[in-house]
Structures are given as structure tokens and as C-alpha cells.
Amino acid sequence: MFNMEAIMLRAWTNYRKGGMSFSEALHRAWLSAKAEPINAARIEAAKQASGICEDVNTWAGWKRLGYEVNHGTRALFGCDLIWGSRGDGATYKARFFSASQVQPITE
């Protein structure tokens, strides 16, 4: 069910960044892996409740894909997601923007 290779790669990446033991890095990688399906379900439920059909992503997610959110654009919806990489299972409020609200980043 879980991709063990991806979990170990994330653990080693966190460990090499420094500031924590390997056991803590592995613990956080496991928390993140366990949170992924829960977060995906929460996003899908909030998307359906808002009646959104197009692709959505967070501001940071669009930036990672090479897009920027248009200035002054309001988020379509938000939902609470689990932040597993912090190690304490804390939640945060994520805001989502649709593909029609972004444009390619221009230099």
C-alpha cells in the first residue's frame, strides 16, 4: 500500500537537511505518507462541495508547476490538511485556485 522507497528517500532527505535524528526523520516521513490519502480525500470532498470541476492546486503547487496565480484572485475553496512533515500531526488551512486563475510565469 505504501511506497517504501519514497518513504525512505523522504526520510534520508529530511535527515540530511540536519537538525533531527534519523528516527525522527523516518517518523515524519511515515506521518506524511499516511496523511497523503487523507488529504487527497479532504481536497476532493471540498472540491465537490464547492461544485468545482477543473484542476485545482495551492498557490505553492501552481508555482512549482511554473504558473503564478493572477493578482487579486480569491481562492475558490479551502480545507484543513494534515501537515505530517512537522512530526506532530498538526493541521493547516490550505487554499485552492483553479487552472483558469493562473498564468505561466514570465521572466
JOUR-V92395 format. One record per helix or strand of 2 or more residues. SS is the DSSP state (helix for helix, strand for strand). FROM is the first residue (numbers start at 1). TO is the last residue. If there is no record, write none. Layout:
# JOUR-V92395
[[SS FROM TO] [SS FROM TO]]
This chain:
# JOUR-V92395
[[helix 4 17] [helix 22 50] [strand 56 57] [helix 59 64] [strand 67 69] [strand 77 82] [helix 84 86] [strand 91 98] [helix 99 101] [strand 102 104]]
